[in-house]
Structure formats: C-alpha cells, structure tokens
Amino acid sequence: MTYRKDMSDQNDYSGMNKIDLANAYLFDELLENDFEIENLLNEALNQSDLSLSDKILANLILLKYHMFQNENDKATKQTELLTDIFEKNKSDVNLRGLQMAFEATKFQIELMK
C-alpha cells in the first residue's frame, strides 16, 4: 500500500537476525527471496529465548507476508493470534508501539476487502 524504494543492492543482509532478514526480504521488491520469509519467521518463532516483543514483531511481519500473498485464511489466523497476544499482555505499556502497528495493519486489511 506504500511505495518503498528498492535499495536491496545497498544492504548487507549477512549480519541480520532472522526477523530482520525476513522483514528486509518482504520489502526489498525482489521476488526471488520471498519464498524464504515464512521459514525464517517460523524458525525465529521457535526459538525458546525469543522476547515477547520479538515474537509479536515476527507475527506482524508474517501477517504482512500473508496479506501480500493474498492468503486470506492465514492472514485471518495471524490476526486472531496477534489479537490474543495483545489481549493477554494489555497491561504491558512497552507493547503500545507494536499494538499501534497491528491496528494500522488491521485497517489496511479492511481497506483491501
């Protein structure tokens, strides 16, 4: 829904963690690396030491990926999962920025319908 300049030739992806790499792949406008996004995020989500904010971020990126792939059923499941996570952690003020990003994403989903 927004334009992002392709700067993939200017990025060094070698030092990125799985979540950041998946996010970079999602927005780099290079279709040949998009097939790696879901696996990278699932690997990150399976890490036992993943912080709550990183878990939410990975799920937000996965939601965007499903939206871009027009995988509506998966996007709906991701939305439900994130809604549940935010509900269970509603007293955590440190998550407000991520929650605002989630609300904006839900708005984008509604606009796409």
N, CA, C and O atoms as a MOPAC input file, in Angstrom:
PM7 MOZYME 1SCF
protein

 N      0.81500 1    -1.19900 1     0.00000 1
 C      0.00000 1     0.00000 1     0.00000 1
 C      0.85600 1     1.26000 1     0.00000 1
 O      0.35800 1     2.35600 1    -0.25600 1
 N      2.12200 1     1.10400 1     0.28200 1
 C      3.01900 1     2.25100 1     0.24100 1
 C      4.20800 1     1.90300 1    -0.63800 1
 O      4.58500 1     0.73700 1    -0.75300 1
 N      4.79300 1     2.91100 1    -1.25300 1
 C      5.95100 1     2.70500 1    -2.10100 1
 C      7.20200 1     2.62300 1    -1.24800 1
 O      7.38800 1     3.42000 1    -0.32800 1
 N      8.03900 1     1.67900 1    -1.54700 1
 C      9.33600 1     1.55800 1    -0.88300 1
 C     10.38600 1     1.41300 1    -1.97400 1
 O     10.31000 1     0.51300 1    -2.81100 1
 N     11.34400 1     2.28900 1    -1.95500 1
 C     12.41500 1     2.24500 1    -2.94300 1
 C     13.23500 1     0.98000 1    -2.76300 1
 O     13.59200 1     0.62200 1    -1.64000 1
 N     13.53500 1     0.30200 1    -3.86300 1
 C     14.36300 1    -0.90600 1    -3.80900 1
 C     15.81000 1    -0.49900 1    -3.57200 1
 O     16.46800 1     0.06200 1    -4.44800 1
 N     16.28800 1    -0.79300 1    -2.37500 1
 C     17.66500 1    -0.49400 1    -2.02100 1
 C     18.39800 1    -1.77400 1    -1.65900 1
 O     19.37400 1    -1.74600 1    -0.90900 1
 N     17.93000 1    -2.89600 1    -2.19200 1
 C     18.48900 1    -4.18500 1    -1.82400 1
 C     19.96300 1    -4.30400 1    -2.18700 1
 O     20.70800 1    -5.02400 1    -1.52100 1
 N     20.38700 1    -3.61200 1    -3.22300 1
 C     21.79100 1    -3.68100 1    -3.60200 1
 C     22.68500 1    -2.89500 1    -2.65000 1
 O     23.91000 1    -2.99400 1    -2.72200 1
 N     22.07700 1    -2.11500 1    -1.76100 1
 C     22.83400 1    -1.31200 1    -0.81400 1
 C     22.80500 1    -1.90100 1     0.59600 1
 O     23.38700 1    -1.32800 1     1.51700 1
 N     22.14800 1    -3.01500 1     0.76800 1
 C     22.01400 1    -3.62200 1     2.08700 1
 C     22.93600 1    -4.81900 1     2.23700 1
 O     23.12900 1    -5.59900 1     1.30400 1
 N     23.49500 1    -4.94700 1     3.42100 1
 C     24.27500 1    -6.12500 1     3.76800 1
 C     23.40900 1    -6.96600 1     4.68800 1
 O     23.26000 1    -6.65600 1     5.87000 1
 N     22.84100 1    -8.02700 1     4.14200 1
 C     21.92400 1    -8.85900 1     4.90600 1
 C     22.64500 1    -9.84900 1     5.81700 1
 O     21.99900 1   -10.50400 1     6.63500 1
 N     23.94500 1    -9.97400 1     5.69800 1
 C     24.67500 1   -11.02800 1     6.40800 1
 C     24.63600 1   -10.88900 1     7.93300 1
 O     24.72200 1   -11.89800 1     8.63400 1
 N     24.51000 1    -9.69300 1     8.45400 1
 C     24.52000 1    -9.51100 1     9.90000 1
 C     23.14400 1    -9.44400 1    10.53700 1
 O     23.03000 1    -9.18100 1    11.73500 1
 N     22.10800 1    -9.67600 1     9.76700 1
 C     20.74200 1    -9.53900 1    10.28600 1
 C     20.27900 1   -10.81800 1    10.97400 1
 O     20.65400 1   -11.92400 1    10.58800 1
 N     19.45000 1   -10.63600 1    12.00800 1
 C     18.81700 1   -11.80500 1    12.60900 1
 C     17.66700 1   -12.24700 1    11.70000 1
 O     17.33900 1   -11.55700 1    10.73500 1
 N     17.06300 1   -13.38400 1    12.00300 1
 C     16.03900 1   -13.96700 1    11.14000 1
 C     14.83700 1   -13.04400 1    10.94000 1
 O     14.29800 1   -12.95900 1     9.83600 1
 N     14.41800 1   -12.36100 1    11.99100 1
 C     13.25300 1   -11.47900 1    11.89200 1
 C     13.56100 1   -10.28700 1    11.00300 1
 O     12.77000 1    -9.94500 1    10.12300 1
 N     14.70600 1    -9.65100 1    11.22700 1
 C     15.07900 1    -8.50100 1    10.40300 1
 C     15.30500 1    -8.89900 1     8.95100 1
 O     14.96000 1    -8.14900 1     8.03800 1
 N     15.88000 1   -10.07400 1     8.73600 1
 C     16.11700 1   -10.55700 1     7.38100 1
 C     14.79100 1   -10.81700 1     6.66400 1
 O     14.63100 1   -10.45700 1     5.49800 1
 N     13.85600 1   -11.43300 1     7.35300 1
 C     12.53100 1   -11.68100 1     6.75700 1
 C     11.86000 1   -10.35900 1     6.40400 1
 O     11.24900 1   -10.23800 1     5.34200 1
 N     11.96900 1    -9.37500 1     7.28000 1
 C     11.38200 1    -8.06400 1     7.01500 1
 C     12.05200 1    -7.40400 1     5.81000 1
 O     11.37700 1    -6.81600 1     4.96600 1
 N     13.37200 1    -7.50200 1     5.73300 1
 C     14.09800 1    -6.94000 1     4.59300 1
 C     13.66000 1    -7.61700 1     3.29800 1
 O     13.42600 1    -6.94300 1     2.29500 1
 N     13.54900 1    -8.93400 1     3.31200 1
 C     13.11000 1    -9.67100 1     2.13300 1
 C     11.69200 1    -9.27700 1     1.72500 1
 O     11.38600 1    -9.18700 1     0.53600 1
 N     10.83900 1    -9.04500 1     2.70200 1
 C      9.45200 1    -8.71300 1     2.41600 1
 C      9.33700 1    -7.39700 1     1.65200 1
 O      8.47700 1    -7.25200 1     0.78300 1
 N     10.19700 1    -6.45000 1     1.97500 1
 C     10.07400 1    -5.11600 1     1.39500 1
 C     11.15900 1    -4.76700 1     0.38100 1
 O     11.23900 1    -3.61500 1    -0.04500 1
 N     11.99700 1    -5.72600 1    -0.01800 1
 C     13.07800 1    -5.39300 1    -0.94700 1
 C     12.67600 1    -5.46700 1    -2.41400 1
 O     13.49100 1    -5.17800 1    -3.29100 1
 N     11.44300 1    -5.84900 1    -2.69100 1
 C     10.90100 1    -5.91900 1    -4.04500 1
 C     11.60200 1    -6.95000 1    -4.92300 1
 O     11.49400 1    -6.89600 1    -6.14800 1
 N     12.31700 1    -7.88700 1    -4.30800 1
 C     12.95000 1    -8.97600 1    -5.04500 1
 C     12.14500 1   -10.24700 1    -4.78400 1
 O     12.18800 1   -10.80000 1    -3.68600 1
 N     11.42200 1   -10.69900 1    -5.78300 1
 C     10.53900 1   -11.85500 1    -5.61000 1
 C     11.30600 1   -13.14500 1    -5.34900 1
 O     10.77400 1   -14.06400 1    -4.72700 1
 N     12.54200 1   -13.22300 1    -5.81300 1
 C     13.28000 1   -14.48000 1    -5.69400 1
 C     13.63500 1   -14.85900 1    -4.26000 1
 O     13.97400 1   -16.01600 1    -4.00900 1
 N     13.57000 1   -13.92500 1    -3.31100 1
 C     13.86800 1   -14.29200 1    -1.92800 1
 C     12.61600 1   -14.37000 1    -1.04800 1
 O     12.71300 1   -14.69700 1     0.13500 1
 N     11.46700 1   -14.07700 1    -1.60600 1
 C     10.22600 1   -14.08700 1    -0.82000 1
 C      9.88300 1   -15.47100 1    -0.28200 1
 O      9.24600 1   -15.58900 1     0.76500 1
 N     10.30000 1   -16.52200 1    -0.99100 1
 C      9.97500 1   -17.87700 1    -0.54600 1
 C     10.63800 1   -18.20900 1     0.78900 1
 O     10.23000 1   -19.16500 1     1.44800 1
 N     11.64000 1   -17.45400 1     1.20100 1
 C     12.34500 1   -17.71200 1     2.45600 1
 C     11.68900 1   -17.04700 1     3.67400 1
 O     11.99400 1   -17.40800 1     4.81100 1
 N     10.81700 1   -16.10700 1     3.45300 1
 C     10.26200 1   -15.27600 1     4.53800 1
 C      9.55400 1   -16.11400 1     5.59500 1
 O      9.87100 1   -16.00700 1     6.78000 1
 N      8.61800 1   -16.93300 1     5.19000 1
 C      7.82300 1   -17.70200 1     6.15100 1
 C      8.70100 1   -18.64500 1     6.97200 1
 O      8.51800 1   -18.76400 1     8.18300 1
 N      9.64700 1   -19.31000 1     6.32500 1
 C     10.54700 1   -20.21500 1     7.05200 1
 C     11.41800 1   -19.46900 1     8.05100 1
 O     11.60900 1   -19.93400 1     9.17500 1
 N     11.94700 1   -18.31800 1     7.65400 1
 C     12.76700 1   -17.51800 1     8.57500 1
 C     11.97100 1   -17.13000 1     9.81600 1
 O     12.46600 1   -17.22600 1    10.93900 1
 N     10.74400 1   -16.69400 1     9.60200 1
 C      9.91500 1   -16.26400 1    10.73200 1
 C      9.51800 1   -17.44100 1    11.61400 1
 O      9.49800 1   -17.31500 1    12.83800 1
 N      9.20400 1   -18.57000 1    11.01800 1
 C      8.86200 1   -19.74900 1    11.81700 1
 C     10.06100 1   -20.23000 1    12.62400 1
 O      9.90600 1   -20.64400 1    13.77300 1
 N     11.25500 1   -20.17900 1    12.03600 1
 C     12.46600 1   -20.53400 1    12.78000 1
 C     12.67000 1   -19.58400 1    13.96200 1
 O     13.00300 1   -20.01900 1    15.06500 1
 N     12.47000 1   -18.30700 1    13.72900 1
 C     12.62100 1   -17.32600 1    14.81100 1
 C     11.59100 1   -17.57000 1    15.90800 1
 O     11.91600 1   -17.50700 1    17.09400 1
 N     10.36000 1   -17.84600 1    15.51700 1
 C      9.28900 1   -18.06300 1    16.49400 1
 C      9.49600 1   -19.33500 1    17.30600 1
 O      8.93500 1   -19.46600 1    18.39400 1
 N     10.27800 1   -20.25800 1    16.80500 1
 C     10.56200 1   -21.49300 1    17.53600 1
 C     11.73600 1   -21.36900 1    18.49700 1
 O     12.05700 1   -22.32600 1    19.20100 1
 N     12.37700 1   -20.21500 1    18.53700 1
 C     13.48700 1   -20.00900 1    19.46800 1
 C     12.92800 1   -19.82500 1    20.87700 1
 O     12.02600 1   -19.01500 1    21.09200 1
 N     13.45700 1   -20.56400 1    21.81400 1
 C     12.93200 1   -20.51800 1    23.18400 1
 C     13.25500 1   -19.20700 1    23.90000 1
 O     12.55300 1   -18.83200 1    24.83900 1
 N     14.28700 1   -18.52000 1    23.47800 1
 C     14.68900 1   -17.29200 1    24.15400 1
 C     14.15000 1   -16.02600 1    23.48600 1
 O     14.61900 1   -14.92600 1    23.77900 1
 N     13.18300 1   -16.16900 1    22.60300 1
 C     12.61500 1   -15.03600 1    21.88400 1
 C     11.80600 1   -14.15500 1    22.84200 1
 O     10.94500 1   -14.65100 1    23.56900 1
 N     12.08200 1   -12.86600 1    22.83800 1
 C     11.34600 1   -11.94100 1    23.70400 1
 C      9.91500 1   -11.78100 1    23.19500 1
 O      9.62200 1   -12.08800 1    22.04000 1
 N      9.04000 1   -11.30400 1    24.05400 1
 C      7.64300 1   -11.09300 1    23.67100 1
 C      7.55100 1   -10.08300 1    22.53900 1
 O      6.78800 1   -10.29200 1    21.59500 1
 N      8.29800 1    -9.00700 1    22.60600 1
 C      8.22500 1    -8.00000 1    21.54000 1
 C      8.72900 1    -8.56500 1    20.21400 1
 O      8.17400 1    -8.25200 1    19.16100 1
 N      9.77600 1    -9.39500 1    20.25300 1
 C     10.24800 1   -10.02300 1    19.01700 1
 C      9.23500 1   -11.03900 1    18.48900 1
 O      9.06800 1   -11.18000 1    17.27800 1
 N      8.56400 1   -11.74300 1    19.39400 1
 C      7.52100 1   -12.67800 1    18.98200 1
 C      6.39400 1   -11.93200 1    18.26800 1
 O      5.89800 1   -12.37900 1    17.23400 1
 N      6.00500 1   -10.81800 1    18.81800 1
 C      4.94800 1   -10.01600 1    18.19600 1
 C      5.41700 1    -9.47100 1    16.85100 1
 O      4.68000 1    -9.52000 1    15.86600 1
 N      6.64700 1    -8.95200 1    16.81000 1
 C      7.17800 1    -8.41500 1    15.56100 1
 C      7.22300 1    -9.47800 1    14.47700 1
 O      6.83600 1    -9.21500 1    13.33900 1
 N      7.68800 1   -10.66900 1    14.81100 1
 C      7.74000 1   -11.76200 1    13.83500 1
 C      6.34000 1   -12.09600 1    13.33000 1
 O      6.15000 1   -12.33800 1    12.13800 1
 N      5.37000 1   -12.11000 1    14.22500 1
 C      3.99800 1   -12.41000 1    13.81700 1
 C      3.39300 1   -11.28200 1    12.98500 1
 O      2.59100 1   -11.54200 1    12.08800 1
 N      3.76200 1   -10.04400 1    13.26500 1
 C      3.30000 1    -8.91900 1    12.44400 1
 C      3.86600 1    -9.01000 1    11.02900 1
 O      3.15100 1    -8.77200 1    10.05600 1
 N      5.13400 1    -9.35200 1    10.91600 1
 C      5.74900 1    -9.49800 1     9.59700 1
 C      5.10800 1   -10.66200 1     8.85000 1
 O      4.87000 1   -10.57900 1     7.64500 1
 N      4.83000 1   -11.74700 1     9.57000 1
 C      4.16100 1   -12.89600 1     8.95700 1
 C      2.76100 1   -12.51300 1     8.47700 1
 O      2.32300 1   -12.96600 1     7.42000 1
 N      2.07100 1   -11.69700 1     9.23400 1
 C      0.75600 1   -11.20400 1     8.82300 1
 C      0.87200 1   -10.40600 1     7.52100 1
 O      0.09100 1   -10.61600 1     6.59200 1
 N      1.83300 1    -9.50500 1     7.45400 1
 C      2.04300 1    -8.72400 1     6.23400 1
 C      2.36100 1    -9.63600 1     5.05400 1
 O      1.86200 1    -9.43000 1     3.94700 1
 N      3.18700 1   -10.63500 1     5.29800 1
 C      3.53900 1   -11.58600 1     4.23500 1
 C      2.28600 1   -12.27400 1     3.69900 1
 O      2.09500 1   -12.36700 1     2.48700 1
 N      1.43300 1   -12.75700 1     4.60400 1
 C      0.20200 1   -13.41600 1     4.17000 1
 C     -0.70400 1   -12.44500 1     3.40500 1
 O     -1.36600 1   -12.83200 1     2.44200 1
 N     -0.72600 1   -11.19900 1     3.83700 1
 C     -1.51800 1   -10.19800 1     3.12000 1
 C     -0.99000 1   -10.01500 1     1.70000 1
 O     -1.76100 1   -10.00700 1     0.74000 1
 N      0.32500 1    -9.86900 1     1.57400 1
 C      0.93300 1    -9.64500 1     0.26300 1
 C      0.75500 1   -10.85100 1    -0.65900 1
 O      0.69100 1   -10.69900 1    -1.87900 1
 N      0.67500 1   -12.05400 1    -0.07200 1
 C      0.49700 1   -13.27800 1    -0.84400 1
 C     -0.98600 1   -13.57800 1    -1.10400 1
 O     -1.31200 1   -14.58500 1    -1.73300 1
 N     -1.87600 1   -12.71500 1    -0.62500 1
 C     -3.32400 1   -12.91700 1    -0.74500 1
 C     -3.77000 1   -14.22400 1    -0.11100 1
 O     -4.67100 1   -14.89200 1    -0.61700 1
 N     -3.14100 1   -14.58300 1     0.99200 1
 C     -3.50400 1   -15.78000 1     1.74800 1
 C     -4.44000 1   -15.34500 1     2.88000 1
 O     -4.03400 1   -15.21000 1     4.03400 1
 N     -5.68300 1   -15.13700 1     2.51500 1
 C     -6.65000 1   -14.54500 1     3.43400 1
 C     -6.91000 1   -15.38900 1     4.67600 1
 O     -7.03500 1   -14.84200 1     5.77100 1
 N     -6.99300 1   -16.69700 1     4.53100 1
 C     -7.24600 1   -17.55900 1     5.68800 1
 C     -6.08300 1   -17.49200 1     6.67200 1
 O     -6.28800 1   -17.41500 1     7.88300 1
 N     -4.87000 1   -17.52300 1     6.14600 1
 C     -3.69600 1   -17.42200 1     7.01800 1
 C     -3.60600 1   -16.04200 1     7.66300 1
 O     -3.21900 1   -15.92200 1     8.82500 1
 N     -3.95900 1   -15.01700 1     6.92100 1
 C     -3.94800 1   -13.66300 1     7.48000 1
 C     -4.97000 1   -13.54200 1     8.60700 1
 O     -4.71000 1   -12.89100 1     9.61900 1
 N     -6.11800 1   -14.16100 1     8.43000 1
 C     -7.14400 1   -14.14000 1     9.47600 1
 C     -6.64200 1   -14.84000 1    10.73000 1
 O     -6.84500 1   -14.34400 1    11.83800 1
 N     -5.99200 1   -15.98200 1    10.56800 1
 C     -5.44600 1   -16.71400 1    11.72000 1
 C     -4.35800 1   -15.90500 1    12.41600 1
 O     -4.28000 1   -15.89600 1    13.64500 1
 N     -3.51900 1   -15.22700 1    11.63700 1
 C     -2.47800 1   -14.38400 1    12.22700 1
 C     -3.09900 1   -13.23500 1    13.00800 1
 O     -2.63000 1   -12.88700 1    14.09200 1
 N     -4.14300 1   -12.65400 1    12.46200 1
 C     -4.83100 1   -11.55200 1    13.13900 1
 C     -5.41400 1   -12.02600 1    14.46200 1
 O     -5.30600 1   -11.33600 1    15.47500 1
 N     -6.02600 1   -13.19300 1    14.45300 1
 C     -6.58800 1   -13.75100 1    15.68500 1
 C     -5.49700 1   -14.03700 1    16.71400 1
 O     -5.67000 1   -13.75500 1    17.90000 1
 N     -4.38000 1   -14.59200 1    16.26700 1
 C     -3.25900 1   -14.87400 1    17.16200 1
 C     -2.71800 1   -13.59500 1    17.79400 1
 O     -2.49400 1   -13.54100 1    19.00300 1
 N     -2.51000 1   -12.57300 1    16.97700 1
 C     -1.98200 1   -11.31200 1    17.49400 1
 C     -2.97200 1   -10.62500 1    18.43100 1
 O     -2.57600 1   -10.04000 1    19.43800 1
 N     -4.24300 1   -10.69700 1    18.10000 1
 C     -5.26900 1   -10.12400 1    18.98100 1
 C     -5.20300 1   -10.79100 1    20.34500 1
 O     -5.28100 1   -10.12000 1    21.37500 1
 N     -5.05900 1   -12.10200 1    20.35200 1
 C     -4.95500 1   -12.85700 1    21.60300 1
 C     -3.69400 1   -12.47000 1    22.39300 1
 O     -3.75400 1   -12.28400 1    23.60800 1
 N     -2.58100 1   -12.35200 1    21.71400 1
 C     -1.32700 1   -11.97700 1    22.38500 1
 C     -1.45500 1   -10.59300 1    23.01900 1
 O     -1.06900 1   -10.39600 1    24.17100 1
 N     -1.98900 1    -9.65000 1    22.27400 1
 C     -2.13800 1    -8.29800 1    22.81900 1
 C     -3.13100 1    -8.26700 1    23.97600 1
 O     -2.93700 1    -7.53700 1    24.94700 1
 N     -4.19200 1    -9.05900 1    23.87100 1
 C     -5.18200 1    -9.10600 1    24.96100 1
 C     -4.54900 1    -9.66200 1    26.23300 1
 O     -4.78800 1    -9.14300 1    27.32400 1
 N     -3.75500 1   -10.70100 1    26.09900 1
 C     -3.11300 1   -11.31800 1    27.26400 1
 C     -2.04100 1   -10.41600 1    27.88200 1
 O     -1.67800 1   -10.59400 1    29.04500 1
 N     -1.54300 1    -9.46500 1    27.12200 1
 C     -0.46400 1    -8.60100 1    27.59100 1
 C     -0.85200 1    -7.12900 1    27.55600 1
 O     -0.00100 1    -6.25800 1    27.37900 1
 N     -2.15400 1    -6.85600 1    27.72800 1
 C     -2.64200 1    -5.48400 1    27.58400 1
 C     -2.09500 1    -4.52100 1    28.63000 1
 O     -2.14400 1    -3.30800 1    28.42700 1
 N     -1.58100 1    -5.02400 1    29.73000 1
 C     -1.02600 1    -4.13400 1    30.74800 1
 C      0.43000 1    -3.75000 1    30.47300 1
 O      0.98800 1    -2.90200 1    31.17000 1
 N      1.04100 1    -4.36200 1    29.46800 1
 C      2.43800 1    -4.09000 1    29.13300 1
 C      2.52000 1    -2.84800 1    28.24200 1
 O      2.25800 1    -2.91700 1    27.04100 1
 N      2.88200 1    -1.72000 1    28.84000 1
 C      2.93500 1    -0.45400 1    28.09600 1
 C      4.04100 1    -0.44400 1    27.04700 1
 O      4.00200 1     0.36600 1    26.12100 1
 N      5.01500 1    -1.32100 1    27.17400 1
 C      6.10800 1    -1.37800 1    26.21400 1
 C      5.66900 1    -1.92500 1    24.85600 1
 O      6.41300 1    -1.84400 1    23.87900 1
 N      4.47900 1    -2.47300 1    24.80300 1
 C      3.98600 1    -3.06000 1    23.55500 1
 C      3.07200 1    -2.11600 1    22.77300 1
 O      2.53800 1    -2.48600 1    21.72800 1
 N      2.89800 1    -0.91400 1    23.27700 1
 C      1.94300 1     0.00200 1    22.63600 1
 C      2.31200 1     0.34700 1    21.19500 1
 O      1.43100 1     0.44100 1    20.34000 1
 N      3.58700 1     0.53400 1    20.91900 1
 C      4.00300 1     0.83000 1    19.54800 1
 C      3.68700 1    -0.31200 1    18.59800 1
 O      3.21500 1    -0.09700 1    17.48100 1
 N      3.95300 1    -1.53300 1    19.05700 1
 C      3.63400 1    -2.70200 1    18.24000 1
 C      2.13100 1    -2.85500 1    18.06700 1
 O      1.65400 1    -3.24800 1    17.00200 1
 N      1.39600 1    -2.54400 1    19.11300 1
 C     -0.05500 1    -2.64400 1    19.00900 1
 C     -0.60300 1    -1.61000 1    18.02300 1
 O     -1.55200 1    -1.88900 1    17.29000 1
 N     -0.01300 1    -0.43500 1    18.00900 1
 C     -0.44000 1     0.58800 1    17.04100 1
 C     -0.15200 1     0.11600 1    15.61300 1
 O     -0.95700 1     0.33800 1    14.70900 1
 N      1.00000 1    -0.53500 1    15.41500 1
 C      1.32200 1    -1.07900 1    14.09600 1
 C      0.31200 1    -2.15300 1    13.70900 1
 O     -0.09100 1    -2.24400 1    12.54900 1
 N     -0.09100 1    -2.95900 1    14.67200 1
 C     -1.09200 1    -4.00100 1    14.42200 1
 C     -2.43000 1    -3.37700 1    14.05300 1
 O     -3.09100 1    -3.83200 1    13.11900 1
 N     -2.82900 1    -2.35400 1    14.77100 1
 C     -4.10500 1    -1.68100 1    14.46400 1
 C     -4.06300 1    -1.08500 1    13.05800 1
 O     -5.05500 1    -1.15100 1    12.33300 1
 N     -2.93600 1    -0.50900 1    12.66700 1
 C     -2.79500 1     0.04400 1    11.31600 1
 C     -2.87900 1    -1.06200 1    10.27300 1
 O     -3.46300 1    -0.87100 1     9.20600 1
 N     -2.30600 1    -2.20200 1    10.57600 1
 C     -2.35100 1    -3.33400 1     9.65300 1
 C     -3.77400 1    -3.85600 1     9.51400 1
 O     -4.20500 1    -4.19500 1     8.41200 1
 N     -4.50600 1    -3.92200 1    10.62200 1
 C     -5.91200 1    -4.35200 1    10.54600 1
 C     -6.71800 1    -3.37900 1     9.69200 1
 O     -7.61000 1    -3.79100 1     8.95100 1
 N     -6.40500 1    -2.09100 1     9.79500 1
 C     -7.07300 1    -1.09300 1     8.97000 1
 C     -6.76400 1    -1.33100 1     7.49500 1
 O     -7.65100 1    -1.21600 1     6.64900 1
 N     -5.51700 1    -1.66000 1     7.18400 1
 C     -5.14900 1    -1.96400 1     5.80200 1
 C     -5.90600 1    -3.18300 1     5.29400 1
 O     -6.33600 1    -3.22000 1     4.14200 1
 N     -6.06500 1    -4.17600 1     6.15400 1
 C     -6.81700 1    -5.38000 1     5.75200 1
 C     -8.24500 1    -5.00200 1     5.37900 1
 O     -8.77900 1    -5.48100 1     4.37800 1
 N     -8.85500 1    -4.15100 1     6.17700 1
 C    -10.21900 1    -3.72000 1     5.89700 1
 C    -10.28700 1    -2.94300 1     4.59300 1
 O    -11.25300 1    -3.08600 1     3.84400 1
 N     -9.29000 1    -2.12900 1     4.31000 1
 C     -9.27200 1    -1.37400 1     3.06500 1
 C     -9.13100 1    -2.28200 1     1.84100 1
 O     -9.61500 1    -1.96500 1     0.75400 1
 N     -8.46000 1    -3.41300 1     2.04200 1
 C     -8.24200 1    -4.34000 1     0.93500 1
 C     -9.47100 1    -5.16300 1     0.60400 1
 O     -9.53700 1    -5.76400 1    -0.46800 1
 N    -10.44200 1    -5.20500 1     1.49600 1
 C    -11.64000 1    -6.03100 1     1.26500 1
 C    -12.53900 1    -5.41100 1     0.21700 1
 O    -13.58900 1    -5.96800 1    -0.10400 1

